[in-house]
Amino acid sequence: MSLRERLQLEYEILDRIDQSRRDESPEGVSEELERAIIERELADLEKLSHVDEALVRRKRRAA
């Protein structure tokens, strides 16, 4: 999955959480679960960005 696709997925997840909060439905997302999801996704994105940066550096050295 590309970084762009991953960011789109993150946007959709956050949008669903926000929609659930607005609906105030009884089965809404709890704050702890929301925080856990966001923290996990941000950690994954950070790992991806480090991988992407390493690939860019290797390509520059090879050129």
C-alpha positions as CSV (number, residue, x, y, z in Angstrom):
1,M,0.0,0.0,0.0
2,S,1.4,3.4,-1.0
3,L,1.7,6.2,1.5
4,R,-1.0,8.1,-0.4
5,E,-3.4,5.1,-0.1
6,R,-2.5,4.7,3.5
7,L,-3.2,8.4,4.2
8,Q,-6.6,8.0,2.4
9,L,-7.4,5.1,4.6
10,E,-6.4,7.0,7.7
11,Y,-8.7,9.9,6.6
12,E,-11.6,7.5,6.2
13,I,-11.0,5.9,9.6
14,L,-11.0,9.4,11.3
15,D,-14.0,10.4,9.3
16,R,-16.0,7.4,10.6
17,I,-14.9,8.1,14.1
18,D,-16.0,11.7,13.7
19,Q,-19.3,10.6,12.2
20,S,-19.9,8.2,15.1
21,R,-19.3,11.0,17.6
22,R,-21.7,13.3,15.8
23,D,-24.4,10.6,15.7
24,E,-23.9,10.0,19.4
25,S,-25.1,6.5,18.8
26,P,-24.9,4.1,21.8
27,E,-22.5,1.9,19.8
28,G,-20.2,4.8,19.2
29,V,-16.4,4.6,19.4
30,S,-15.1,5.1,22.9
31,E,-12.4,7.7,23.5
32,E,-9.9,5.0,24.6
33,L,-10.5,3.0,21.4
34,E,-10.4,6.1,19.3
35,R,-7.0,7.1,20.8
36,A,-5.6,3.6,20.4
37,I,-6.6,3.5,16.7
38,I,-5.1,6.9,16.0
39,E,-1.9,6.2,17.9
40,R,-1.5,2.8,16.1
41,E,-2.1,4.4,12.7
42,L,0.3,7.3,13.3
43,A,3.0,4.9,14.5
44,D,2.5,2.8,11.3
45,L,2.7,6.0,9.2
46,E,5.9,7.1,10.9
47,K,7.4,3.7,10.1
48,L,6.4,4.0,6.5
49,S,7.8,7.5,6.2
50,H,11.2,6.2,7.6
51,V,11.2,3.4,5.0
52,D,10.3,5.8,2.2
53,E,13.1,8.2,3.3
54,A,15.6,5.3,3.3
55,L,14.6,4.3,-0.2
56,V,15.0,7.9,-1.4
57,R,18.5,8.1,0.1
58,R,19.5,4.8,-1.5
59,K,18.2,5.9,-4.9
60,R,20.1,9.2,-4.6
61,R,23.4,7.4,-3.8
62,A,22.9,5.0,-6.7
63,A,22.4,7.9,-9.2
